[in-house]
């Protein structure tokens, strides 16, 4: 599978799934998360997330992409970095990426775009 780094607005990418770095309550946030919610249709994406919340740090869930070009949004809860807990941070971050890829495979996605989680 080819791997490409692209600097672009993730909400405009024509891929099967985009990954959203979210909080464990799957609530609309700011930054990239807020942009994804707004582009997808905040009300309908939040309603879909509410049915799946809460999730644990390192987990990932999938929703429709609604108004996005992407068919799906994979919501991954990465860790809040703590200086004194580097091993656990790495474990949770790795799990967030791995679980995102698992959700993509389960939903027959051939292309996926990740922001930095």
C-alpha positions as CSV (number, residue, x, y, z in Angstrom):
1,X,0.0,0.0,0.0
2,X,1.5,3.4,-1.0
3,X,2.1,5.9,1.7
4,X,2.0,9.6,0.9
5,X,2.3,12.7,3.1
6,X,0.0,15.5,2.0
7,X,-0.4,18.9,3.5
8,X,-3.9,19.9,2.6
9,X,-7.3,20.5,4.2
10,X,-8.3,17.0,5.4
11,X,-12.0,17.8,5.0
12,X,-11.5,18.1,1.2
13,X,-9.6,14.9,0.5
14,X,-11.3,12.4,-1.7
15,X,-10.6,9.3,0.3
16,X,-12.7,6.5,1.7
17,X,-12.1,7.6,5.3
18,X,-10.6,10.5,7.2
19,X,-9.5,10.1,10.8
20,X,-10.6,12.6,13.4
21,X,-8.5,13.1,16.6
22,X,-11.3,13.3,19.3
23,X,-11.8,13.4,23.0
24,X,-13.2,10.3,24.6
25,X,-16.7,11.8,24.8
26,X,-16.7,12.2,21.0
27,X,-17.7,15.9,21.4
28,X,-17.0,18.5,18.7
29,X,-13.8,20.2,19.6
30,X,-11.7,22.9,18.0
31,X,-9.0,22.8,15.4
32,X,-9.1,19.9,12.9
33,X,-11.8,18.2,14.9
34,X,-14.0,21.3,14.7
35,X,-13.3,21.7,11.0
36,X,-14.3,18.0,10.3
37,X,-17.6,18.4,12.3
38,X,-18.4,21.6,10.5
39,X,-17.7,20.2,7.0
40,X,-19.6,17.0,7.7
41,X,-22.6,18.7,9.2
42,X,-22.1,19.3,12.9
43,X,-25.6,18.3,14.0
44,X,-25.7,15.0,12.2
45,X,-22.1,14.0,12.9
46,X,-22.6,14.8,16.6
47,X,-25.8,12.7,16.7
48,X,-23.9,9.8,15.2
49,X,-21.1,10.2,17.7
50,X,-23.4,10.4,20.6
51,X,-24.6,6.9,19.8
52,X,-21.1,5.6,20.2
53,X,-19.7,7.6,23.1
54,X,-17.9,7.4,25.3
55,X,-14.8,5.5,24.1
56,X,-11.5,4.9,25.8
57,X,-8.2,6.5,25.0
58,X,-6.6,4.5,22.2
59,X,-10.0,3.3,20.8
60,X,-11.5,4.3,17.4
61,X,-15.0,4.2,16.1
62,X,-16.5,5.0,12.7
63,X,-19.4,7.1,11.5
64,X,-20.7,8.1,8.1
65,X,-18.9,11.1,6.5
66,X,-22.2,12.9,5.8
67,X,-21.4,16.1,3.8
68,X,-17.7,15.2,3.4
69,X,-16.1,13.8,0.2
70,X,-15.0,10.9,2.5
71,X,-17.5,8.1,3.0
72,X,-16.5,7.7,6.6
73,X,-15.0,9.5,9.6
74,X,-13.0,7.4,11.9
75,X,-12.8,9.0,15.4
76,X,-9.7,8.1,17.3
77,X,-9.0,9.1,20.9
78,X,-5.3,9.7,21.4
79,X,-3.7,10.4,24.7
80,X,-3.3,13.7,26.4
81,X,0.5,13.8,26.6
82,X,2.0,13.6,30.1
83,X,5.7,14.0,30.7
84,X,5.8,11.4,33.4
85,X,4.0,8.7,31.5
86,X,5.8,8.4,28.2
87,X,5.4,4.6,27.9
88,X,1.6,4.8,28.4
89,X,1.4,7.8,26.0
90,X,3.1,5.7,23.3
91,X,0.9,2.7,23.9
92,X,-2.3,4.7,23.6
93,X,-1.1,6.7,20.6
94,X,-0.1,3.5,18.8
95,X,-3.5,1.9,19.6
96,X,-5.3,5.0,18.3
97,X,-3.6,4.6,14.9
98,X,-3.9,0.8,14.8
99,X,-7.6,0.8,15.8
100,X,-8.2,3.5,13.1
101,X,-6.7,1.2,10.5
102,X,-8.8,-1.7,11.8
103,X,-12.0,0.2,11.4
104,X,-10.9,1.1,7.9
105,X,-10.3,-2.5,7.0
106,X,-13.6,-3.6,8.6
107,X,-15.4,-1.1,6.3
108,X,-13.5,-2.0,3.1
109,X,-11.7,1.3,2.9
110,X,-8.9,1.4,0.4
111,X,-7.8,5.0,1.2
112,X,-7.5,6.8,4.5
113,X,-6.2,10.2,5.6
114,X,-4.8,10.8,9.0
115,X,-4.1,14.1,10.8
116,X,-1.5,14.1,13.5
117,X,-3.3,12.4,16.5
